[in-house]
Amino acid sequence: MRLPDDTEVNDEVWDEVIEIMKVRVKDKAAVIRTFAIRSLSRFVNDADNIDILELFLEMLSLEQNAVSVLDTGNN
Amino acid sequence: MQKIAKILGETRTSNATHIRKLKELKAARSKCSSTAEFSSAFFRTLIPLFGVQRRTASSERVVRFVSVFAGTNNDEFLEHMLKFLLLGAVAANKTARFRACQIISEASVLITLYFDFSFFIVKYDIKIPFASLIFLFHTPKHMKKNLIFNFLLPFRQFNFYRL
């Protein structure tokens, strides 16, 4: 995520946020996974963070809650 | 710390008070000798929230308020806050992880909107009221409500035209 030059938040802090949220995407609690994905969604369009999109695609196929929501919609 | 606790306690009852409470919290921050002192007191006051597992209306209001305050104080305080939240995000306690990730996600959305908005008005050099309308027009439908309530309304109280 590109920040203005005058911001006082260090880019390293944001990098750490991204790294920890990537770990939380695989948390055992669904609600935590939800918020982790929501956090990362704001960074997914950055060219530097293309691995976030890949992680989303990987987790989408493994997410049981997502599948059950889709299944409910089809029935 | 008592002042901060009082403000956070009053945000539990209604969303309508949040704009006024943001002002009060900002004033409380300005009275502290340093950002570190305010941050320390603020985080100590926030700790009980990390033990509230149930998503009640009052707890969600506090989360929203804290997220908006973090998102609109994009400076040294935000850096302290993110570091504090990251400690919760790696905690063994599930509720602590949940609340930390929740606040990070809410604040991340607001902060990114802030930067998009500030780039927008700096680029086109237009006044905030008009910029708000134009920016709102281009915002995806599902984000409009969040943008209005959590971002543009808090900025209404500030009488400035350039970010």
gemmi code that builds the backbone of each chain (N, CA, C; Angstrom):
import gemmi

chains = {
    "A": [
        ("MET", (0.853, -1.189, 0.000), (0.000, 0.000, 0.000), (0.880, 1.227, 0.000)),
        ("ARG", (0.647, 2.131, -0.940), (1.479, 3.316, -1.030), (0.873, 4.400, -0.141)),
        ("LEU", (1.649, 4.924, 0.756), (1.186, 5.952, 1.664), (1.824, 7.272, 1.295)),
        ("PRO", (1.160, 8.404, 1.611), (1.771, 9.712, 1.344), (3.061, 9.862, 2.120)),
        ("ASP", (3.937, 10.752, 1.633), (5.228, 10.907, 2.276), (5.105, 11.515, 3.661)),
        ("ASP", (4.017, 12.259, 3.919), (3.935, 12.949, 5.194), (3.279, 12.109, 6.285)),
        ("THR", (2.907, 10.882, 5.998), (2.303, 10.060, 7.027), (3.344, 9.666, 8.058)),
        ("GLU", (2.879, 9.525, 9.317), (3.834, 9.179, 10.352), (3.835, 7.694, 10.644)),
        ("VAL", (2.971, 6.955, 9.985), (2.950, 5.511, 10.185), (3.998, 4.880, 9.284)),
        ("ASN", (4.888, 4.170, 9.928), (5.974, 3.518, 9.209), (5.419, 2.435, 8.289)),
        ("ASP", (5.937, 2.344, 7.091), (5.497, 1.298, 6.163), (5.770, -0.086, 6.718)),
        ("GLU", (6.797, -0.188, 7.530), (7.116, -1.500, 8.122), (5.985, -1.983, 9.022)),
        ("VAL", (5.299, -1.051, 9.659), (4.166, -1.427, 10.518), (3.062, -2.029, 9.656)),
        ("TRP", (2.780, -1.387, 8.534), (1.755, -1.924, 7.636), (2.169, -3.280, 7.073)),
        ("ASP", (3.444, -3.425, 6.784), (3.926, -4.725, 6.305), (3.700, -5.797, 7.365)),
        ("GLU", (3.931, -5.436, 8.614), (3.726, -6.396, 9.702), (2.239, -6.729, 9.844)),
        ("VAL", (1.390, -5.712, 9.674), (-0.055, -5.950, 9.728), (-0.438, -6.962, 8.655)),
        ("ILE", (0.066, -6.748, 7.450), (-0.256, -7.646, 6.339), (0.224, -9.061, 6.640)),
        ("GLU", (1.437, -9.192, 7.143), (1.983, -10.527, 7.410), (1.170, -11.254, 8.480)),
        ("ILE", (0.802, -10.553, 9.521), (0.039, -11.203, 10.594), (-1.368, -11.536, 10.126)),
        ("MET", (-1.953, -10.669, 9.319), (-3.293, -10.971, 8.811), (-3.256, -12.177, 7.865)),
        ("LYS", (-2.161, -12.336, 7.140), (-2.024, -13.520, 6.278), (-2.036, -14.797, 7.117)),
        ("VAL", (-1.451, -14.722, 8.298), (-1.465, -15.886, 9.197), (-2.867, -16.104, 9.745)),
        ("ARG", (-3.540, -15.040, 10.095), (-4.888, -15.119, 10.672), (-5.934, -15.594, 9.656)),
        ("VAL", (-5.634, -15.479, 8.389), (-6.540, -15.984, 7.349), (-6.720, -17.486, 7.501)),
        ("LYS", (-5.766, -18.128, 8.162), (-5.838, -19.574, 8.371), (-6.179, -19.921, 9.814)),
        ("ASP", (-6.751, -18.953, 10.530), (-7.126, -19.173, 11.932), (-8.237, -20.229, 12.019)),
        ("LYS", (-8.328, -20.897, 13.157), (-9.346, -21.943, 13.301), (-10.747, -21.364, 13.500)),
        ("ALA", (-10.840, -20.098, 13.921), (-12.137, -19.452, 14.114), (-12.553, -18.725, 12.837)),
        ("ALA", (-13.780, -19.029, 12.379), (-14.250, -18.456, 11.117), (-14.349, -16.936, 11.169)),
        ("VAL", (-14.799, -16.399, 12.304), (-14.980, -14.951, 12.410), (-13.637, -14.238, 12.306)),
        ("ILE", (-12.591, -14.831, 12.838), (-11.254, -14.236, 12.741), (-10.769, -14.289, 11.303)),
        ("ARG", (-11.027, -15.404, 10.633), (-10.647, -15.499, 9.214), (-11.354, -14.418, 8.411)),
        ("THR", (-12.618, -14.189, 8.737), (-13.415, -13.172, 8.032), (-12.768, -11.801, 8.157)),
        ("PHE", (-12.434, -11.416, 9.378), (-11.859, -10.083, 9.576), (-10.452, -9.986, 9.001)),
        ("ALA", (-9.715, -11.063, 9.026), (-8.372, -11.045, 8.443), (-8.462, -10.817, 6.941)),
        ("ILE", (-9.395, -11.495, 6.306), (-9.574, -11.333, 4.863), (-10.040, -9.924, 4.548)),
        ("ARG", (-10.932, -9.413, 5.388), (-11.425, -8.048, 5.180), (-10.276, -7.045, 5.302)),
        ("SER", (-9.397, -7.268, 6.259), (-8.238, -6.380, 6.424), (-7.366, -6.413, 5.184)),
        ("LEU", (-7.109, -7.616, 4.685), (-6.208, -7.759, 3.545), (-6.838, -7.277, 2.244)),
        ("SER", (-8.163, -7.254, 2.200), (-8.837, -6.885, 0.959), (-8.497, -5.462, 0.525)),
        ("ARG", (-8.115, -4.623, 1.489), (-7.763, -3.256, 1.142), (-6.381, -3.160, 0.503)),
        ("PHE", (-5.630, -4.210, 0.585), (-4.279, -4.184, 0.028), (-4.162, -5.041, -1.226)),
        ("VAL", (-5.225, -5.734, -1.599), (-5.103, -6.759, -2.628), (-4.825, -6.169, -4.000)),
        ("ASN", (-5.185, -4.892, -4.185), (-4.979, -4.284, -5.490), (-3.568, -3.735, -5.679)),
        ("ASP", (-2.771, -3.733, -4.632), (-1.398, -3.230, -4.756), (-0.545, -4.204, -5.558)),
        ("ALA", (0.266, -3.667, -6.424), (1.137, -4.512, -7.250), (2.160, -5.254, -6.397)),
        ("ASP", (2.508, -4.667, -5.239), (3.511, -5.296, -4.367), (2.938, -6.475, -3.586)),
        ("ASN", (1.627, -6.589, -3.549), (0.998, -7.612, -2.703), (0.171, -8.589, -3.526)),
        ("ILE", (0.703, -9.039, -4.632), (-0.042, -9.956, -5.491), (-0.230, -11.311, -4.807)),
        ("ASP", (0.618, -11.611, -3.837), (0.487, -12.879, -3.121), (-0.781, -12.914, -2.267)),
        ("ILE", (-1.331, -11.736, -1.949), (-2.575, -11.700, -1.174), (-3.713, -12.277, -2.010)),
        ("LEU", (-3.773, -11.907, -3.266), (-4.820, -12.442, -4.143), (-4.676, -13.950, -4.291)),
        ("GLU", (-3.456, -14.390, -4.411), (-3.210, -15.835, -4.521), (-3.648, -16.550, -3.244)),
        ("LEU", (-3.400, -15.921, -2.113), (-3.819, -16.505, -0.836), (-5.350, -16.579, -0.756)),
        ("PHE", (-6.013, -15.528, -1.216), (-7.475, -15.516, -1.219), (-8.009, -16.672, -2.052)),
        ("LEU", (-7.455, -16.846, -3.242), (-7.924, -17.901, -4.136), (-7.669, -19.274, -3.519)),
        ("GLU", (-6.530, -19.386, -2.855), (-6.207, -20.663, -2.206), (-7.192, -20.950, -1.076)),
        ("MET", (-7.460, -19.938, -0.247), (-8.322, -20.136, 0.917), (-9.784, -20.307, 0.516)),
        ("LEU", (-10.175, -19.713, -0.617), (-11.564, -19.803, -1.049), (-11.971, -21.253, -1.286)),
        ("SER", (-11.072, -22.004, -1.864), (-11.386, -23.406, -2.160), (-11.416, -24.251, -0.892)),
        ("LEU", (-10.751, -23.773, 0.168), (-10.681, -24.557, 1.406), (-11.722, -24.129, 2.424)),
        ("GLU", (-12.375, -22.993, 2.199), (-13.252, -22.411, 3.213), (-14.604, -23.132, 3.210)),
        ("GLN", (-14.891, -23.863, 4.264), (-16.142, -24.629, 4.352), (-17.340, -23.716, 4.477)),
        ("ASN", (-17.185, -22.608, 5.170), (-18.312, -21.688, 5.342), (-18.726, -21.092, 4.012)),
        ("ALA", (-17.775, -20.784, 3.158), (-18.107, -20.203, 1.856), (-18.877, -21.206, 1.020)),
        ("VAL", (-18.446, -22.453, 1.071), (-19.105, -23.502, 0.287), (-20.525, -23.695, 0.778)),
        ("SER", (-20.734, -23.697, 2.104), (-22.073, -23.934, 2.643), (-22.996, -22.779, 2.302)),
        ("VAL", (-22.485, -21.542, 2.230), (-23.314, -20.403, 1.843), (-23.731, -20.555, 0.387)),
        ("LEU", (-22.795, -20.963, -0.480), (-23.112, -21.150, -1.896), (-24.143, -22.250, -2.063)),
        ("ASP", (-23.974, -23.339, -1.302), (-24.871, -24.489, -1.399), (-26.288, -24.100, -0.999)),
        ("THR", (-26.379, -23.279, 0.068), (-27.690, -22.819, 0.529), (-28.367, -21.996, -0.548)),
        ("GLY", (-27.570, -21.173, -1.235), (-28.124, -20.325, -2.283), (-28.665, -21.140, -3.438)),
        ("ASN", (-28.031, -22.250, -3.775), (-28.469, -23.076, -4.903), (-29.736, -23.840, -4.564)),
        ("ASN", (-29.926, -24.192, -3.279), (-31.123, -24.922, -2.868), (-32.301, -23.961, -2.669)),
    ],
    "B": [
        ("MET", (-7.132, 8.725, 32.212), (-7.671, 7.405, 31.855), (-9.160, 7.337, 32.189)),
        ("GLN", (-9.549, 7.946, 33.279), (-10.960, 7.954, 33.646), (-11.777, 8.709, 32.621)),
        ("LYS", (-11.224, 9.777, 32.110), (-11.920, 10.559, 31.093), (-12.140, 9.720, 29.847)),
        ("ILE", (-11.093, 8.987, 29.441), (-11.193, 8.137, 28.261), (-12.217, 7.035, 28.494)),
        ("ALA", (-12.190, 6.446, 29.684), (-13.147, 5.377, 30.004), (-14.575, 5.908, 29.966)),
        ("LYS", (-14.752, 7.111, 30.437), (-16.099, 7.725, 30.442), (-16.577, 7.929, 29.009)),
        ("ILE", (-15.688, 8.403, 28.150), (-16.065, 8.640, 26.754), (-16.417, 7.323, 26.071)),
        ("LEU", (-15.561, 6.320, 26.263), (-15.827, 5.017, 25.624), (-17.115, 4.401, 26.164)),
        ("GLY", (-17.371, 4.596, 27.439), (-18.600, 4.074, 28.017), (-19.833, 4.714, 27.398)),
        ("GLU", (-19.720, 6.008, 27.095), (-20.873, 6.709, 26.517), (-21.086, 6.371, 25.054)),
        ("THR", (-20.055, 5.846, 24.392), (-20.234, 5.461, 22.978), (-21.001, 4.152, 22.855)),
        ("ARG", (-21.145, 3.443, 23.969), (-21.834, 2.148, 23.924), (-23.321, 2.296, 23.678)),
        ("THR", (-23.887, 3.419, 24.114), (-25.339, 3.529, 24.142), (-25.941, 3.871, 22.780)),
        ("SER", (-25.245, 4.688, 22.008), (-25.840, 5.134, 20.750), (-24.764, 5.584, 19.768)),
        ("ASN", (-25.027, 5.339, 18.463), (-24.119, 5.830, 17.422), (-24.229, 7.349, 17.250)),
        ("ALA", (-25.371, 7.898, 17.669), (-25.617, 9.325, 17.449), (-24.641, 10.202, 18.230)),
        ("THR", (-24.083, 9.658, 19.306), (-23.168, 10.453, 20.127), (-21.728, 10.388, 19.630)),
        ("HIS", (-21.466, 9.562, 18.657), (-20.075, 9.271, 18.288), (-19.315, 10.494, 17.777)),
        ("ILE", (-19.979, 11.331, 17.018), (-19.271, 12.484, 16.469), (-18.833, 13.405, 17.607)),
        ("ARG", (-19.734, 13.607, 18.565), (-19.383, 14.465, 19.698), (-18.283, 13.816, 20.528)),
        ("LYS", (-18.367, 12.515, 20.691), (-17.365, 11.797, 21.489), (-16.000, 11.800, 20.813)),
        ("LEU", (-15.992, 11.788, 19.487), (-14.716, 11.899, 18.776), (-14.032, 13.222, 19.116)),
        ("LYS", (-14.851, 14.269, 19.168), (-14.322, 15.589, 19.511), (-13.761, 15.593, 20.923)),
        ("GLU", (-14.510, 14.984, 21.841), (-14.081, 14.971, 23.241), (-12.794, 14.177, 23.400)),
        ("LEU", (-12.715, 13.072, 22.683), (-11.511, 12.242, 22.795), (-10.308, 12.952, 22.194)),
        ("LYS", (-10.559, 13.664, 21.113), (-9.480, 14.447, 20.490), (-8.998, 15.526, 21.459)),
        ("ALA", (-9.946, 16.148, 22.160), (-9.587, 17.181, 23.140), (-8.798, 16.559, 24.295)),
        ("ALA", (-9.213, 15.380, 24.725), (-8.501, 14.692, 25.801), (-7.072, 14.363, 25.366)),
        ("ARG", (-6.937, 14.001, 24.113), (-5.603, 13.685, 23.598), (-4.712, 14.925, 23.588)),
        ("SER", (-5.302, 16.061, 23.231), (-4.500, 17.280, 23.149), (-4.016, 17.735, 24.526)),
        ("LYS", (-4.713, 17.305, 25.577), (-4.311, 17.697, 26.931), (-3.182, 16.830, 27.471)),
        ("CYS", (-2.937, 15.713, 26.831), (-1.836, 14.849, 27.282), (-0.504, 15.448, 26.849)),
        ("SER", (0.515, 15.146, 27.626), (1.821, 15.740, 27.334), (2.464, 15.127, 26.091)),
        ("SER", (2.084, 13.886, 25.784), (2.656, 13.239, 24.607), (1.685, 12.216, 24.050)),
        ("THR", (1.914, 11.839, 22.790), (1.077, 10.809, 22.170), (1.233, 9.475, 22.889)),
        ("ALA", (2.448, 9.204, 23.342), (2.701, 7.933, 24.038), (1.894, 7.844, 25.320)),
        ("GLU", (1.803, 8.946, 26.036), (1.034, 8.955, 27.282), (-0.439, 8.701, 26.996)),
        ("PHE", (-0.965, 9.375, 25.992), (-2.376, 9.181, 25.636), (-2.605, 7.755, 25.157)),
        ("SER", (-1.711, 7.274, 24.307), (-1.867, 5.925, 23.752), (-1.893, 4.891, 24.867)),
        ("SER", (-0.976, 5.039, 25.808), (-0.907, 4.075, 26.914), (-2.211, 4.040, 27.690)),
        ("ALA", (-2.735, 5.214, 28.020), (-3.991, 5.283, 28.772), (-5.147, 4.740, 27.942)),
        ("PHE", (-5.153, 5.050, 26.663), (-6.237, 4.609, 25.786), (-6.262, 3.090, 25.682)),
        ("PHE", (-5.090, 2.504, 25.511), (-5.054, 1.051, 25.327), (-5.407, 0.327, 26.623)),
        ("ARG", (-4.980, 0.879, 27.750), (-5.337, 0.239, 29.030), (-6.848, 0.265, 29.221)),
        ("THR", (-7.472, 1.357, 28.771), (-8.926, 1.470, 28.884), (-9.623, 0.486, 27.953)),
        ("LEU", (-8.992, 0.172, 26.851), (-9.598, -0.683, 25.828), (-9.499, -2.169, 26.146)),
        ("ILE", (-8.613, -2.536, 27.038), (-8.339, -3.950, 27.295), (-9.583, -4.776, 27.615)),
        ("PRO", (-10.526, -4.294, 28.430), (-11.714, -5.117, 28.725), (-12.478, -5.545, 27.475)),
        ("LEU", (-12.420, -4.752, 26.420), (-13.140, -5.093, 25.182), (-12.616, -6.401, 24.599)),
        ("PHE", (-11.362, -6.706, 24.833), (-10.749, -7.897, 24.265), (-11.153, -9.171, 25.004)),
        ("GLY", (-11.985, -9.007, 26.031), (-12.520, -10.161, 26.724), (-14.003, -10.355, 26.458)),
        ("VAL", (-14.582, -9.489, 25.608), (-16.014, -9.572, 25.305), (-16.198, -10.399, 24.044)),
        ("GLN", (-16.658, -11.619, 24.221), (-16.786, -12.527, 23.082), (-18.056, -12.252, 22.289)),
        ("ARG", (-19.134, -11.926, 23.015), (-20.413, -11.752, 22.352), (-20.438, -10.463, 21.536)),
        ("ARG", (-21.036, -10.543, 20.373), (-21.142, -9.369, 19.506), (-22.453, -8.645, 19.798)),
        ("THR", (-22.474, -7.982, 20.923), (-23.664, -7.222, 21.290), (-23.636, -5.859, 20.592)),
        ("ALA", (-24.792, -5.204, 20.592), (-24.878, -3.899, 19.943), (-23.921, -2.911, 20.601)),
        ("SER", (-23.824, -2.959, 21.920), (-22.970, -1.995, 22.618), (-21.492, -2.237, 22.332)),
        ("SER", (-21.081, -3.494, 22.314), (-19.670, -3.779, 22.036), (-19.317, -3.404, 20.596)),
        ("GLU", (-20.239, -3.635, 19.679), (-19.978, -3.284, 18.278), (-19.888, -1.767, 18.103)),
        ("ARG", (-20.664, -1.028, 18.881), (-20.574, 0.442, 18.805), (-19.203, 0.915, 19.269)),
        ("VAL", (-18.708, 0.315, 20.320), (-17.387, 0.702, 20.822), (-16.314, 0.384, 19.777)),
        ("VAL", (-16.415, -0.781, 19.158), (-15.447, -1.166, 18.129), (-15.475, -0.163, 16.985)),
        ("ARG", (-16.680, 0.186, 16.557), (-16.807, 1.141, 15.459), (-16.198, 2.483, 15.850)),
        ("PHE", (-16.497, 2.937, 17.047), (-15.982, 4.235, 17.496), (-14.459, 4.233, 17.537)),
        ("VAL", (-13.900, 3.185, 18.116), (-12.441, 3.086, 18.230), (-11.803, 3.040, 16.839)),
        ("SER", (-12.434, 2.331, 15.927), (-11.907, 2.220, 14.566), (-11.928, 3.572, 13.869)),
        ("VAL", (-13.029, 4.300, 14.027), (-13.125, 5.625, 13.408), (-12.083, 6.556, 14.013)),
        ("PHE", (-11.920, 6.512, 15.314), (-10.926, 7.378, 15.957), (-9.521, 7.045, 15.458)),
        ("ALA", (-9.221, 5.767, 15.342), (-7.907, 5.368, 14.830), (-7.738, 5.821, 13.386)),
        ("GLY", (-8.792, 5.640, 12.599), (-8.711, 5.990, 11.186), (-8.576, 7.469, 10.935)),
        ("THR", (-9.090, 8.287, 11.863), (-9.024, 9.730, 11.680), (-7.858, 10.358, 12.449)),
        ("ASN", (-7.041, 9.538, 13.059), (-5.820, 10.029, 13.713), (-4.639, 9.289, 13.113)),
        ("ASN", (-4.441, 9.545, 11.841), (-3.447, 8.807, 11.078), (-2.060, 9.407, 11.304)),
        ("ASP", (-1.529, 9.197, 12.511), (-0.218, 9.723, 12.846), (0.475, 8.749, 13.787)),
        ("GLU", (1.268, 9.282, 14.692), (1.999, 8.419, 15.625), (1.030, 7.558, 16.446)),
        ("PHE", (-0.132, 8.096, 16.766), (-1.114, 7.333, 17.548), (-1.520, 6.075, 16.802)),
        ("LEU", (-1.779, 6.197, 15.511), (-2.191, 5.036, 14.725), (-1.105, 3.969, 14.723)),
        ("GLU", (0.137, 4.404, 14.656), (1.233, 3.438, 14.679), (1.252, 2.696, 16.012)),
        ("HIS", (1.079, 3.417, 17.102), (1.009, 2.776, 18.424), (-0.166, 1.806, 18.479)),
        ("MET", (-1.291, 2.247, 17.915), (-2.501, 1.437, 17.978), (-2.324, 0.141, 17.190)),
        ("LEU", (-1.752, 0.239, 16.019), (-1.545, -0.960, 15.210), (-0.625, -1.947, 15.928)),
        ("LYS", (0.426, -1.441, 16.539), (1.333, -2.336, 17.267), (0.616, -3.005, 18.436)),
        ("PHE", (-0.241, -2.250, 19.097), (-1.024, -2.804, 20.208), (-1.977, -3.885, 19.700)),
        ("LEU", (-2.644, -3.593, 18.588), (-3.610, -4.549, 18.045), (-2.911, -5.811, 17.534)),
        ("LEU", (-1.722, -5.652, 17.008), (-0.996, -6.820, 16.499), (-0.633, -7.769, 17.642)),
        ("LEU", (-0.427, -7.230, 18.842), (-0.193, -8.101, 19.999), (-1.431, -8.954, 20.257)),
        ("GLY", (-2.604, -8.328, 20.128), (-3.843, -9.073, 20.325), (-4.085, -10.075, 19.212)),
        ("ALA", (-3.654, -9.720, 18.001), (-3.902, -10.582, 16.845), (-3.116, -11.884, 16.911)),
        ("VAL", (-2.067, -11.928, 17.710), (-1.271, -13.160, 17.820), (-1.453, -13.801, 19.197)),
        ("ALA", (-2.466, -13.351, 19.949), (-2.693, -13.896, 21.289), (-3.229, -15.322, 21.212)),
        ("ALA", (-3.001, -16.065, 22.278), (-3.526, -17.425, 22.354), (-5.040, -17.405, 22.573)),
        ("ASN", (-5.534, -16.364, 23.219), (-6.960, -16.248, 23.513), (-7.741, -15.897, 22.247)),
        ("LYS", (-8.767, -16.685, 21.952), (-9.514, -16.506, 20.708), (-10.249, -15.173, 20.678)),
        ("THR", (-10.813, -14.779, 21.803), (-11.570, -13.530, 21.852), (-10.660, -12.327, 21.604)),
        ("ALA", (-9.468, -12.367, 22.168), (-8.508, -11.283, 21.951), (-8.139, -11.188, 20.476)),
        ("ARG", (-7.909, -12.337, 19.851), (-7.574, -12.353, 18.413), (-8.740, -11.802, 17.610)),
        ("PHE", (-9.931, -12.191, 17.974), (-11.136, -11.759, 17.268), (-11.282, -10.250, 17.317)),
        ("ARG", (-11.205, -9.680, 18.498), (-11.408, -8.232, 18.636), (-10.282, -7.459, 17.957)),
        ("ALA", (-9.067, -7.955, 18.079), (-7.930, -7.263, 17.444), (-8.099, -7.239, 15.931)),
        ("CYS", (-8.441, -8.383, 15.359), (-8.616, -8.459, 13.897), (-9.802, -7.622, 13.457)),
        ("GLN", (-10.835, -7.587, 14.282), (-12.022, -6.801, 13.945), (-11.674, -5.319, 13.845)),
        ("ILE", (-10.966, -4.797, 14.842), (-10.625, -3.376, 14.847), (-9.642, -3.060, 13.717)),
        ("ILE", (-8.690, -3.956, 13.475), (-7.748, -3.743, 12.372), (-8.499, -3.672, 11.052)),
        ("SER", (-9.456, -4.553, 10.849), (-10.179, -4.575, 9.573), (-11.006, -3.306, 9.409)),
        ("GLU", (-11.676, -2.873, 10.473), (-12.489, -1.657, 10.395), (-11.608, -0.446, 10.131)),
        ("ALA", (-10.495, -0.344, 10.847), (-9.606, 0.806, 10.702), (-8.935, 0.805, 9.327)),
        ("SER", (-8.570, -0.370, 8.823), (-7.910, -0.464, 7.518), (-8.806, 0.075, 6.419)),
        ("VAL", (-10.084, -0.262, 6.496), (-11.030, 0.228, 5.487), (-11.084, 1.743, 5.528)),
        ("LEU", (-11.186, 2.308, 6.723), (-11.318, 3.759, 6.860), (-10.056, 4.478, 6.428)),
        ("ILE", (-8.913, 3.931, 6.787), (-7.648, 4.592, 6.464), (-7.439, 4.609, 4.957)),
        ("THR", (-7.757, 3.519, 4.304), (-7.576, 3.478, 2.853), (-8.539, 4.436, 2.178)),
        ("LEU", (-9.755, 4.546, 2.692), (-10.695, 5.520, 2.157), (-10.158, 6.925, 2.354)),
        ("TYR", (-9.539, 7.179, 3.517), (-8.976, 8.484, 3.818), (-7.943, 8.858, 2.778)),
        ("PHE", (-7.035, 7.928, 2.476), (-5.966, 8.241, 1.525), (-6.519, 8.410, 0.117)),
        ("ASP", (-7.466, 7.558, -0.267), (-8.080, 7.729, -1.582), (-8.731, 9.097, -1.674)),
        ("PHE", (-9.407, 9.496, -0.603), (-10.123, 10.759, -0.584), (-9.149, 11.929, -0.635)),
        ("SER", (-8.084, 11.877, 0.164), (-7.151, 12.999, 0.203), (-6.418, 13.131, -1.121)),
        ("PHE", (-6.058, 11.987, -1.730), (-5.424, 12.061, -3.044), (-6.393, 12.676, -4.043)),
        ("PHE", (-7.642, 12.340, -3.899), (-8.668, 12.803, -4.825), (-8.772, 14.322, -4.783)),
        ("ILE", (-8.890, 14.890, -3.576), (-9.096, 16.342, -3.528), (-7.805, 17.094, -3.801)),
        ("VAL", (-6.657, 16.537, -3.461), (-5.400, 17.221, -3.773), (-5.208, 17.226, -5.282)),
        ("LYS", (-5.535, 16.119, -5.925), (-5.330, 16.030, -7.363), (-6.206, 17.025, -8.094)),
        ("TYR", (-7.445, 17.130, -7.684), (-8.367, 17.996, -8.410), (-8.522, 19.368, -7.771)),
        ("ASP", (-7.918, 19.571, -6.606), (-7.879, 20.878, -5.936), (-9.274, 21.484, -5.812)),
        ("ILE", (-10.160, 20.710, -5.213), (-11.527, 21.203, -5.041), (-11.914, 21.137, -3.572)),
        ("LYS", (-12.928, 21.906, -3.217), (-13.330, 22.005, -1.834), (-13.943, 20.681, -1.353)),
        ("ILE", (-13.797, 20.443, -0.042), (-14.240, 19.154, 0.491), (-15.725, 18.882, 0.277)),
        ("PRO", (-16.633, 19.857, 0.500), (-18.054, 19.511, 0.291), (-18.315, 19.003, -1.118)),
        ("PHE", (-17.717, 19.668, -2.134), (-17.942, 19.227, -3.500), (-17.186, 17.926, -3.767)),
        ("ALA", (-16.007, 17.830, -3.173), (-15.218, 16.605, -3.345), (-15.965, 15.429, -2.756)),
        ("SER", (-16.641, 15.670, -1.621), (-17.391, 14.589, -0.983), (-18.462, 14.063, -1.927)),
        ("LEU", (-19.172, 14.996, -2.594), (-20.256, 14.583, -3.482), (-19.719, 13.788, -4.665)),
        ("ILE", (-18.644, 14.299, -5.246), (-18.089, 13.637, -6.419), (-17.515, 12.282, -6.032)),
        ("PHE", (-16.777, 12.250, -4.925), (-16.179, 11.002, -4.463), (-17.268, 9.994, -4.137)),
        ("LEU", (-18.335, 10.470, -3.515), (-19.438, 9.579, -3.163), (-20.083, 9.013, -4.413)),
        ("PHE", (-20.174, 9.837, -5.456), (-20.785, 9.394, -6.705), (-20.005, 8.227, -7.299)),
        ("HIS", (-18.689, 8.272, -7.164), (-17.850, 7.245, -7.769), (-17.621, 6.050, -6.849)),
        ("THR", (-18.113, 6.124, -5.619), (-17.893, 5.027, -4.677), (-18.854, 3.881, -4.981)),
        ("PRO", (-18.373, 2.655, -4.944), (-19.275, 1.513, -5.159), (-20.438, 1.535, -4.177)),
        ("LYS", (-21.572, 1.039, -4.628), (-22.800, 1.137, -3.848), (-22.670, 0.517, -2.466)),
        ("HIS", (-22.009, -0.634, -2.381), (-21.937, -1.340, -1.105), (-21.047, -0.624, -0.106)),
        ("MET", (-20.267, 0.352, -0.549), (-19.367, 1.080, 0.349), (-19.935, 2.434, 0.741)),
        ("LYS", (-21.018, 2.861, 0.066), (-21.508, 4.216, 0.278), (-21.928, 4.443, 1.735)),
        ("LYS", (-22.695, 3.515, 2.272), (-23.223, 3.708, 3.628), (-22.078, 3.788, 4.619)),
        ("ASN", (-21.123, 2.885, 4.486), (-19.956, 2.872, 5.371), (-19.167, 4.161, 5.225)),
        ("LEU", (-19.033, 4.638, 3.999), (-18.260, 5.847, 3.746), (-18.940, 7.045, 4.401)),
        ("ILE", (-20.235, 7.169, 4.227), (-20.954, 8.322, 4.766), (-20.894, 8.312, 6.291)),
        ("PHE", (-21.236, 7.183, 6.882), (-21.386, 7.163, 8.330), (-20.048, 7.232, 9.032)),
        ("ASN", (-19.112, 6.474, 8.560), (-17.865, 6.328, 9.308), (-16.796, 7.317, 8.905)),
        ("PHE", (-16.947, 7.954, 7.761), (-15.855, 8.794, 7.304), (-16.286, 10.230, 7.096)),
        ("LEU", (-17.253, 10.464, 6.227), (-17.584, 11.840, 5.887), (-18.251, 12.568, 7.047)),
        ("LEU", (-19.127, 11.924, 7.776), (-19.794, 12.582, 8.895), (-18.812, 13.033, 9.974)),
        ("PRO", (-17.841, 12.199, 10.363), (-16.876, 12.709, 11.354), (-16.118, 13.921, 10.878)),
        ("PHE", (-15.855, 14.028, 9.571), (-15.092, 15.161, 9.072), (-15.930, 16.425, 8.971)),
        ("ARG", (-17.233, 16.275, 9.104), (-18.120, 17.438, 8.994), (-17.791, 18.494, 10.029)),
        ("GLN", (-17.322, 18.050, 11.184), (-17.072, 18.978, 12.270), (-15.832, 19.841, 12.037)),
        ("PHE", (-14.991, 19.473, 11.120), (-13.763, 20.209, 10.894), (-13.957, 21.217, 9.778)),
        ("ASN", (-13.676, 22.447, 10.063), (-13.911, 23.507, 9.104), (-12.657, 23.749, 8.280)),
        ("PHE", (-12.307, 22.767, 7.484), (-11.164, 22.966, 6.609), (-11.554, 22.494, 5.219)),
        ("TYR", (-10.772, 22.909, 4.236), (-11.126, 22.585, 2.864), (-10.043, 21.820, 2.139)),
        ("ARG", (-8.891, 21.687, 2.773), (-7.843, 20.889, 2.181), (-7.319, 19.948, 3.257)),
        ("LEU", (-7.119, 18.690, 2.915), (-6.557, 17.723, 3.855), (-5.036, 17.810, 3.856)),
    ],
}
model = gemmi.Model(1)
for chain_id, residues in chains.items():
    chain = gemmi.Chain(chain_id)
    for i, (resn, *xyz) in enumerate(residues, 1):
        res = gemmi.Residue()
        res.name, res.seqid = resn, gemmi.SeqId(i, " ")
        for name, pos in zip(("N", "CA", "C"), xyz):
            atom = gemmi.Atom()
            atom.name, atom.element = name, gemmi.Element(name[0])
            atom.pos, atom.b_iso = gemmi.Position(*pos), 0.0
            res.add_atom(atom)
        chain.add_residue(res)
    model.add_chain(chain)
structure = gemmi.Structure()
structure.add_model(model)
structure.setup_entities()
